[in-house]
Amino acid sequence: MTILIDGYNLLHVTRFAPVGNSEDVLRRSREALLAFLAEKLTDSERQATTVVFDAPDKKFGLPDAYAFAGIELRFARTYNSADDLIEQLIQADPCPERLVVVSSDHRIHRFAARRKAACFDSDVWFDHLVERRPPAASEKKEVADTTKPVPAASTDEWLAEFESEELQKLEGQADSLLAANDQNDASKSNQVKGDYLSDEEWGDLDNPFPDDYFDD
């Protein structure tokens, strides 16, 4: 599995969002986000993760790429936007069906879908990662073997975790609606009963005929 992240798109929906536009502020915000990712992702996931950032102002002298705790950073210095570089990376991926793209940009979603890659909105993916338990200390000490591909099942596991959360939300909403409908039906039945008949007059609805009805 490969994870491709729209850097500033993700950054601005997190608690690490920068206050100000100076390069020092942006750098500290980027590094805070990357430290969070390094804590939450497994070693194999970090080795397979690329975060792409815009680089609209070339005067800061940002590098084209560098690594942070095994995570690859790319700056779109020679592109109009990070989206252009992300699309190029999606297009160049040899196994897009094992690619997870993190961005809320609908343009990226459409491009990823055409390549049959999985795509998640940045805020949804970040919220999920917040709830995720950090890898065990023993796993962090392991050295990743980057010559071996990450099992394809990893992408399915990401999809299963997100789908199960959404399914639980939908099921909860459905249960609430059913409960509300049952309560409304009971209220209407009691209202009709109260308006027209007393409890004694209402009688046994399962047997509406009096005991001597058939004697005649």
N, C-alpha and C positions, 0 to 999 in steps of 0.2 A: 504494500500500500504506500502511496505517496500523498502527502498533504501539501496543498498549495494555498497560501493565505494572502489575501489582499490586505497588506499591512495597516495602512492608515484607516481603511474601512473598518477593520476590526478594532484598532486602537480607539477610535472615537465612540465606540459603544461600550467601552470598559471604564473602570474606575481609574485607569491610567491615562485617560485623555488629557492632552496638554492644555495648559492655560497660558496662551501666548503663542507666538509664531517664531520666536528666536530659535536658532539652531541648537543652542544649549538646552532649551526647554524641550524641543522635539527629541533630541538625543536621549535625555533622561527619561522621557516618556516611552520611547522605543525600548530602551534597555529594561525598564520596569516591566513592560509587556513581555519581553523576551525571557526575563528571569521567571516570570509566572509560567510561561509555556514550558521552560526547561524543568520547572518543578512538577508540572502536571503530566507532561508527556513521558512515555516510556523511552528508554534509550533508543530502541529501534525506531520509534516514531520520530524522535528528534533527528536522527540520522536521515530520515526520509522526508523531512519538512523543509519547505522553502517559503520564506516570507518576502513579499515584494512590496517595496515602498516607492512612492512618487519621489522625484528629485527635480522639482520645477526650477529651483534656484541653484544653478551650477557653481555659484561663487563660494559655497561652503566646502567645496572640494571633497564631497562624499565619494567613497570608492564605488566601483561597479558592483562588488560583491565582497563579503567576508563571512566568517562563521562565528556563531555565538553558542557555546555549549552544544555543539554538534548541529545546530540549526543554521541553515544557509540563508543569508540575507542577500537580496538583490535590490539594487537601486536603478530605477528606470531612467538613467542619465541620458541615454541616447534615444529615448522614446518620448512620444507626446504625453503619455500617461502610463501609470502602472498597469492599467487595463490592457494596453497594447502588448506589454511584456508578458502579462499573465496569459493572454490569448495565445501568444507564441509558444509559451511553455506547455500549455494544454495541447496545442497542435503537435508539438514535438514529442509528447509523452508516448512511449512505445506501447504502454498498457493503460489507456485512459479508463478502462473499466475498473481499474484498481486505484483510480485517482479521486481524492476527496478535495474539493475546492471550497474555500471559506470566503464568502463575499456576499454582500447584500445588493450588489449591483446586478440589475436584471439583464444587462448586456452580457455579463459574465455567465449568469445562469443559462441564458440561451445558448451561448457558445459551448459551455460545458455539456449541456444536454445533447447537443448535436454530436459530441464525441462520446456520449454515453458515460460521462463521468458523474459522480455524485456531487451535489452542491448544497451547502447549508448557509443560511443567513448568518451574518457575523454575530448578531446578538444572541440568537438561539444556540449557536455553537459555543460561544463564550459562557453562557449560563450553564450549559451542560458541563463544560470543563470545570467551572467553579465547584460544582457538586461532585466532581470526580475525585476519588481518593488518590493522593500522590503515589507513585510507584514505591514499592518497598525499598529500604536502604540497600539490601543485597542486590536488587536489580539495578540500582543506580551505579553500583560499583562494577558491574559487568561491562566488558568492552564489546561493543557491537561489532559483529562480523559483517561489514558492508559489502562483502563479495557475495553474500547470500540474499536472495530476494525475501522480502517480508511476505508471509503467507497471504494468499488472496483473501482468505477468510477474514482478515482484519477489516477490510472495507465493509463486509457484510455485518461484522459486529458493530461498527459505527452506525450503520443504517438501522440495525435492529434496536440499538439503544435509543436512537432518536424516534423511531417509529413507535416503540413501546410507550414512550412518554406522551406522544401525541394521542395515541390510542387511549391511554388512561384519561387524558383530559376530555376526549370526546365521550367516553363511557360515563365519566362523572357528570357531564352536561346532560346526557340522555337520561340518567337516573334522576337528576333534579327535575327535568321536565315531566317525567312519568309520575313522580311523587306529587308535583303541583297539579297535574291533570286529575289524579286520583282524589286529591283533596277538593278540587273544584266540583267533581262529580258527586262526592259525598255531600257537599254543601247544598248543591242544587236538589238532590233527592230529599234531604231533610226539609228544605224550604217548601217543596211541593207537598210533602206529607203534612207539614204544619199548616199550610194554607187551606187544605181541604178536609183533612180528617184528623180526629184525635187518635191517640195510640190504640185505644180499644176499637175504634171504628176501622182503623187501618188493618187490624187483624193479621191473619196468616196469609201472606202473599203466595206461599207455596200451595195453599188449598183455599181458593176464593169462594168455594161453595159451602153454605151452612150444612150442619150435620144432617138435618131432615130434608135436604133439598130433593133427594131422590125418592122420598117416601110416597109422594103423590103418584 
